[in-house]
Amino acid sequence: MTIIALLLGLGLGNVWAQDPITPAQAKAHVGQKATVCGTVASATFLESAKNSPTFLNLDAAFPKQIFTVVIWGKDRAKFGKPEADYLKKKVCATGTVVTFKDIPQIVVQSPAQLAAASGRKEAPGASPQRSAGAPEKH
């Protein structure tokens, strides 16, 4: 108990209770666990592609996406039809931020990592933004 109190006193408590960030802020958090909240601007299921990915692009649609939530085919059944169920909805994805072709992304494996944003604290400055990004294969 003393160790936890000490860690909280040192400001390390944020490791467990992080505020959500926007998709535009995600690039500054590569390699870190984060919760990224935004609106699904475009969604694509590539059933015949390797590993059958589903891409949910937050705040900016493909091909100008600024952040992507990736659901691999092996995990897809847990999410229903995410390309339809989440399109145009505010969501929050939690996981480690990585990049693919210089676009930040979080790979989610469980529905616990992807939630509707309602009832969650809004990410600061959460407004749709567009920037150029690397295209994803369709």
C-alpha positions as CSV (number, residue, x, y, z in Angstrom):
1,M,0.0,0.0,0.0
2,T,2.8,2.4,0.8
3,I,4.4,1.7,-2.6
4,I,1.2,2.6,-4.4
5,A,0.8,5.8,-2.4
6,L,4.4,6.7,-3.2
7,L,3.9,6.1,-6.9
8,L,0.8,8.2,-6.9
9,G,2.6,10.9,-5.0
10,L,5.3,10.9,-7.7
11,G,2.7,11.4,-10.4
12,L,3.0,7.8,-11.7
13,G,-0.6,7.1,-11.1
14,N,-1.4,8.2,-14.6
15,V,-0.1,4.9,-15.8
16,W,-3.4,3.4,-14.7
17,A,-5.7,6.3,-15.3
18,Q,-5.0,8.0,-18.5
19,D,-7.2,10.6,-20.1
20,P,-8.4,9.9,-23.7
21,I,-6.5,11.5,-26.5
22,T,-7.7,12.5,-30.0
23,P,-6.6,10.7,-33.2
24,A,-4.5,13.7,-34.1
25,Q,-2.6,13.4,-30.8
26,A,-1.9,9.6,-31.2
27,K,1.3,10.1,-33.3
28,A,2.9,11.6,-30.2
29,H,2.1,8.5,-28.2
30,V,3.6,5.8,-30.4
31,G,4.8,2.9,-28.3
32,Q,2.6,3.9,-25.4
33,K,-0.7,2.4,-24.1
34,A,-3.5,5.0,-24.8
35,T,-7.2,5.4,-25.2
36,V,-7.9,7.2,-28.5
37,C,-11.4,8.6,-29.0
38,G,-12.9,9.9,-32.3
39,T,-15.7,9.4,-34.8
40,V,-15.4,6.5,-37.3
41,A,-15.2,8.5,-40.6
42,S,-14.7,5.4,-42.8
43,A,-14.7,1.6,-42.3
44,T,-13.6,-1.2,-44.5
45,F,-13.6,-5.0,-44.2
46,L,-11.0,-6.6,-46.5
47,E,-12.3,-10.2,-46.3
48,S,-10.0,-11.5,-49.1
49,A,-6.8,-9.7,-48.0
50,K,-4.1,-11.4,-45.9
51,N,-5.4,-11.8,-42.3
52,S,-8.8,-10.3,-43.3
53,P,-8.4,-6.9,-41.6
54,T,-11.2,-4.5,-40.7
55,F,-10.1,-0.8,-40.7
56,L,-11.9,1.8,-38.7
57,N,-10.5,5.3,-39.6
58,L,-11.2,7.9,-36.9
59,D,-11.9,11.6,-37.6
60,A,-10.7,11.4,-41.2
61,A,-11.7,9.0,-44.0
62,F,-9.4,6.9,-46.1
63,P,-7.3,7.9,-48.0
64,K,-6.6,10.8,-45.7
65,Q,-6.8,8.9,-42.5
66,I,-5.0,10.1,-39.4
67,F,-5.6,7.1,-37.1
68,T,-6.8,3.6,-37.7
69,V,-8.3,0.9,-35.4
70,V,-7.4,-2.5,-36.8
71,I,-9.4,-5.7,-36.2
72,W,-7.8,-8.8,-37.6
73,G,-10.0,-11.5,-39.1
74,K,-9.3,-14.0,-36.4
75,D,-10.9,-11.6,-33.9
76,R,-13.6,-10.2,-36.1
77,A,-16.5,-12.4,-34.9
78,K,-16.2,-10.9,-31.4
79,F,-17.1,-7.5,-32.9
80,G,-20.1,-8.3,-35.0
81,K,-20.0,-6.2,-38.2
82,P,-17.7,-3.4,-37.1
83,E,-17.6,-1.7,-40.5
84,A,-21.4,-1.2,-40.2
85,D,-21.9,-1.1,-36.5
86,Y,-19.3,1.6,-35.7
87,L,-19.5,3.8,-38.9
88,K,-20.2,7.5,-38.1
89,K,-20.2,6.7,-34.3
90,K,-17.9,8.0,-31.6
91,V,-15.7,5.3,-30.3
92,C,-12.7,4.9,-28.0
93,A,-10.0,2.3,-28.7
94,T,-7.5,1.3,-26.0
95,G,-4.2,-0.4,-26.6
96,T,-0.6,0.2,-27.6
97,V,-0.2,2.9,-30.3
98,V,1.9,1.7,-33.2
99,T,2.4,2.9,-36.8
100,F,1.9,1.4,-40.2
101,K,3.2,3.5,-43.1
102,D,3.5,6.4,-40.7
103,I,-0.2,6.3,-39.7
104,P,-0.8,5.6,-36.0
105,Q,-3.1,2.7,-35.2
106,I,-4.2,0.4,-32.4
107,V,-4.9,-3.2,-33.0
108,V,-7.9,-4.4,-30.9
109,Q,-8.5,-8.1,-30.1
110,S,-11.3,-7.8,-27.7
111,P,-14.5,-5.7,-27.6
112,A,-13.4,-4.5,-24.2
113,Q,-10.7,-2.5,-26.1
114,L,-13.3,-0.7,-28.4
115,A,-16.2,1.1,-26.8
116,A,-18.8,3.6,-27.8
117,A,-17.6,7.0,-26.6
118,S,-20.9,8.0,-24.9
119,G,-20.4,8.1,-21.2
120,R,-16.7,8.5,-21.5
121,K,-14.7,11.7,-20.9
122,E,-14.4,13.5,-24.3
123,A,-10.9,13.7,-25.6
124,P,-9.6,17.3,-25.4
125,G,-9.9,19.2,-28.7
126,A,-11.9,16.4,-30.2
127,S,-13.0,17.7,-33.6
128,P,-12.6,16.1,-37.0
129,Q,-9.3,16.9,-38.6
130,R,-7.8,15.9,-41.9
131,S,-4.2,15.3,-42.9
132,A,-2.5,13.5,-45.6
133,G,-1.8,9.8,-44.9
134,A,-0.5,6.7,-46.6
135,P,-3.1,4.8,-48.5
136,E,-4.3,1.5,-47.2
137,K,-4.9,-1.4,-49.6
138,H,-8.5,-2.0,-50.7
